[in-house]
Amino acid sequence: MNVRRLIPSTALAGAVTLGLVTLSACAGTSDAADKGSDGKLDVVASFYPMQYLAEQIGGGHVAVDTLTKPGVEPHDLELKPKQIGALGEADVVLYLKGVQPAVDEAIAQAGVENTVDATTLTKLEEHGTEVGHDHGHAEEEGHDHGSEAGADPHVWLDPVKYAEVAKGVGSALEKADPAHAADYRKNTEALVKKLGALDTEFETGLRNTATKTFITTHSAFGYLAERYGLEQEGITGIDPESEPSPARIKELQDIAKKDKVSTVFFETLASDKTAKTLAGDTGLKTDVLDPLEGITDKSKGDDYIEVMQSNLAALKKALGAK
């Protein structure tokens, strides 16, 4: 099975309608979840965007373990039996349904009492290779990745949506560990404030640009494009493993010329071959636009905020921000 395949849109849509976090513990109980030997809440995060929230909000009260280690492409993750077993021992599990099918399956089987699916904390939308505008080109058979992939799970690349998820994670930790609820609430408020400042940076930095169109390897930046009035053109769709058709490459060449695109973006954890080939054929530059699925030594920043600020700098340069 291709582990990069996203789950059907019907399943994600069902998850979204659940509203907030599903916690199977009785609402009226005041007992905290059983903690590890160090007295901390054991939190398992599926990959970096969930890890960052857990660490920022949990602070010194949580011990965070991440299923996706640095340098591993999250969509490719295959869990070891030890990791699957550890899931059942966790106090809280944070994940984003639809990104990692292997994780989705393991969590469904683990039966952890406090399980947080980030897709239930904000509204998901369907995105394909094009977000922000329509060039008037008919979709070829097999090219409409939006309908193929269903709802786009890349909500963390929009600071506003990520802040909504952060609030839900904060509430989940408060319920799992009521003794430290005040600290979780305070940390959540501080993180939401930082994300609000980041949103302002993007809004201000991208307000006046020579072009609104950017081309990227896979279509991870749909929410970011919509938030800041940009036009994402993905070489592939939501599924980063899919191959572009010759017609799509020709279409992108035409778009690049028409919209005065200067740069083709690739990412740190996936192959840059297609991006560099397209850039070479069209005389364009290449640069990194990081989908923040993991932090490595190659990342342009040490955490979510720093890498997003690097993304903003790259976009401003590529789009000719004034």
C-alpha positions in Angstrom: 0.0 0.0 0.0 1.2 3.5 -0.8 1.5 5.0 2.7 1.4 8.5 1.3 -2.2 8.1 0.1 -4.4 10.3 2.1 -7.6 9.0 3.6 -10.9 9.6 1.7 -12.5 12.9 2.1 -15.6 11.4 3.6 -13.6 10.1 6.5 -11.9 13.4 7.1 -15.2 15.3 6.7 -16.7 13.0 9.3 -13.8 13.8 11.6 -14.3 17.5 11.2 -17.9 17.3 12.2 -17.0 15.9 15.5 -16.2 19.4 16.6 -13.6 19.5 19.4 -11.3 16.9 20.8 -12.9 13.6 21.7 -11.9 12.6 25.2 -13.5 9.4 26.4 -12.9 10.2 30.1 -16.0 11.3 32.0 -16.5 15.0 31.8 -17.0 15.3 35.5 -13.9 13.6 36.8 -11.1 15.5 38.4 -8.5 12.7 38.4 -5.5 13.3 36.2 -4.4 10.7 33.7 -1.9 8.2 35.1 1.5 9.8 34.8 4.9 8.3 34.1 7.5 7.5 36.8 8.9 11.1 36.5 5.5 12.6 37.3 5.0 14.1 33.9 2.2 13.6 31.5 3.4 11.2 28.8 2.4 12.7 25.4 3.0 11.0 22.1 3.0 13.3 19.0 2.7 11.9 15.5 5.1 14.3 13.8 6.7 17.7 14.3 3.7 20.1 14.1 2.0 18.1 16.8 5.3 17.8 18.8 5.8 21.6 18.8 2.3 22.2 20.2 2.8 19.6 22.9 6.1 21.1 24.0 5.0 24.7 23.8 1.8 24.1 25.7 2.9 21.3 28.0 6.1 22.9 29.1 7.7 21.2 32.1 4.6 19.2 32.9 4.9 16.9 29.9 7.3 14.3 28.4 6.9 14.3 24.6 7.8 11.4 22.4 7.5 11.8 18.6 6.7 8.9 16.3 8.5 10.6 13.3 12.1 11.2 14.0 14.1 14.1 12.5 14.9 13.5 8.8 12.1 11.0 8.2 9.6 12.0 5.6 6.3 11.8 7.6 4.2 10.3 4.8 6.8 7.4 4.5 6.7 6.5 8.2 6.4 2.9 9.1 5.9 2.2 12.8 8.0 -0.4 14.7 6.1 -2.8 17.0 7.7 -1.1 20.0 6.3 2.3 18.9 2.8 0.8 18.4 3.0 -0.8 21.9 4.2 2.5 23.4 1.1 4.2 22.0 -1.1 2.2 24.4 0.9 3.4 27.3 0.6 7.1 26.5 -1.5 9.5 28.6 -2.3 11.7 25.6 -1.8 11.1 21.8 -1.7 14.1 19.4 -2.0 13.4 15.7 -3.4 14.8 12.5 -5.5 12.3 10.7 -4.9 11.9 7.0 -1.1 12.7 6.9 0.2 9.3 8.1 -2.1 6.4 7.4 0.2 4.0 9.4 -0.2 6.3 12.4 -4.0 6.6 11.9 -4.3 2.8 11.9 -2.1 2.3 15.0 -3.9 4.9 17.0 -7.3 3.4 16.1 -6.1 0.1 17.5 -4.3 1.5 20.6 -7.5 2.6 22.4 -5.8 5.5 24.2 -8.2 7.4 26.5 -7.1 10.9 25.6 -6.6 11.1 21.9 -6.6 14.4 20.0 -7.1 14.5 16.2 -6.1 18.0 15.0 -8.5 17.7 12.0 -11.4 18.1 14.5 -10.1 21.4 15.8 -10.3 23.5 12.7 -12.2 23.5 9.4 -10.5 21.5 6.6 -10.9 22.4 2.9 -10.2 20.6 -0.4 -7.1 21.8 -2.3 -5.7 20.5 -5.6 -2.6 21.6 -7.6 -4.1 25.1 -8.0 -5.2 27.3 -5.1 -6.2 30.9 -5.3 -7.2 31.3 -8.9 -8.3 29.5 -12.1 -6.2 29.9 -15.2 -9.0 28.5 -17.3 -7.3 25.2 -18.1 -9.5 22.1 -18.0 -8.4 19.4 -15.6 -7.1 16.3 -17.3 -8.1 12.9 -16.2 -5.9 12.0 -13.2 -4.8 15.6 -12.8 -7.4 16.8 -10.3 -5.5 15.9 -7.1 -8.0 17.9 -5.0 -10.8 15.4 -5.6 -8.4 12.5 -5.5 -6.9 13.5 -2.1 -10.0 14.9 -0.4 -9.5 17.4 2.4 -6.1 19.0 2.7 -4.5 18.2 6.1 -1.7 20.9 5.9 -3.5 23.2 8.4 -0.3 24.0 10.4 1.1 26.1 7.5 -1.6 28.7 8.2 -0.7 30.4 11.5 -4.4 31.2 12.1 -5.6 27.7 11.7 -2.6 26.4 13.7 -3.6 28.7 16.5 -7.1 27.1 16.5 -5.5 23.7 16.8 -3.3 25.0 19.6 -6.4 26.0 21.6 -7.9 22.6 21.2 -4.7 20.9 22.3 -4.5 23.2 25.3 -8.0 22.2 26.3 -7.1 18.5 25.9 -4.1 18.8 28.2 -6.2 20.7 30.8 -8.7 17.8 30.9 -6.0 15.1 31.0 -4.1 16.9 33.8 -6.4 19.2 35.7 -3.8 19.9 38.4 -1.8 21.9 35.9 -4.7 23.4 33.9 -3.8 27.0 34.7 -0.3 26.5 33.3 -1.6 24.9 30.2 -4.0 27.7 29.7 -1.3 30.3 30.2 1.1 28.5 27.8 -1.7 28.2 25.2 -2.4 31.9 25.4 1.3 32.7 24.9 1.6 30.4 21.9 -1.6 31.8 20.3 -0.1 35.3 20.8 3.1 34.3 19.0 1.2 32.7 16.1 -0.9 35.9 15.9 2.3 38.0 15.6 3.5 35.5 12.9 0.2 36.0 11.0 0.7 39.7 11.1 4.3 39.4 9.7 3.0 37.3 6.8 0.0 39.6 6.1 2.2 42.7 6.1 5.2 41.2 4.2 3.1 39.8 1.4 0.6 42.6 1.0 2.4 44.3 -1.9 4.2 42.0 -4.3 5.1 42.1 -8.0 3.4 38.7 -8.5 1.0 36.6 -6.4 1.9 33.2 -8.0 4.4 30.7 -6.7 5.2 27.2 -7.9 6.1 24.5 -5.4 6.9 20.8 -5.6 3.8 19.4 -3.8 0.7 21.3 -2.9 1.2 21.8 0.8 0.7 25.5 0.9 -3.0 25.9 0.0 -4.1 27.3 3.3 -1.2 29.7 3.4 -2.0 30.9 -0.2 -5.6 31.4 0.7 -4.8 33.3 3.9 -2.5 35.8 2.3 -4.0 36.2 -1.2 -1.5 34.2 -3.0 -1.8 31.7 -5.8 -0.2 28.3 -5.3 0.7 26.2 -8.3 1.8 22.7 -7.3 3.8 20.5 -9.6 2.1 17.6 -8.0 -1.1 17.6 -5.9 -1.6 17.0 -2.1 0.1 13.6 -2.5 3.8 14.4 -2.9 4.6 11.0 -4.5 2.4 11.6 -7.5 4.1 12.4 -10.8 3.1 15.4 -12.9 1.9 14.8 -16.5 3.6 16.3 -19.4 0.5 18.5 -19.9 0.9 19.8 -16.3 4.5 20.7 -16.9 3.6 22.6 -20.1 0.8 24.3 -18.2 3.3 25.4 -15.4 5.7 26.7 -18.1 2.9 28.9 -19.5 1.8 30.1 -16.0 5.4 31.0 -15.1 5.7 33.2 -18.2 2.2 34.7 -17.9 2.4 35.5 -14.1 6.1 36.5 -14.1 7.1 33.7 -11.7 10.8 33.8 -10.7 11.2 30.8 -8.5 10.3 27.1 -8.3 10.2 25.9 -4.7 11.2 22.5 -3.4 11.3 21.1 0.2 13.9 19.7 2.5 12.6 16.1 3.1 11.6 15.2 -0.5 13.4 15.0 -3.9 14.1 18.3 -5.6 14.6 16.6 -9.0 11.3 17.6 -10.6 11.5 21.2 -9.3 15.1 21.6 -10.7 14.1 20.1 -14.0 11.2 22.5 -14.4 13.3 25.5 -13.3 16.0 24.5 -15.8 13.6 24.2 -18.6 12.0 27.6 -17.9 15.1 29.6 -16.8 13.8 30.0 -13.3 15.6 30.0 -9.9 15.0 27.4 -7.2 14.6 27.9 -3.5 13.3 26.1 -0.4 9.8 26.5 0.9 9.7 24.2 3.9 6.4 22.4 4.7 7.6 22.0 8.3 6.8 18.3 8.5 10.1 17.8 10.4 13.1 19.8 11.7 16.6 18.7 10.7 20.1 20.2 10.5 19.1 21.4 7.0 16.1 23.4 8.3 16.4 27.1 8.1 15.5 27.6 11.7 15.3 25.7 15.0 11.6 25.6 15.5 8.2 26.3 13.8 8.3 30.1 14.2 11.9 30.4 12.8 11.3 28.2 9.8 8.0 29.9 9.0 9.9 33.3 9.1 12.4 31.8 6.7 9.5 30.7 4.4 8.2 34.3 4.6 11.6 35.7 3.6 11.8 33.2 0.6 8.3 34.1 -0.5 8.9 37.8 -0.3 12.1 37.5 -2.4 10.4 35.2 -5.0 7.3 37.3 -5.3 9.1 40.7 -5.4 7.6 42.1 -2.2 7.8 45.9 -2.0 
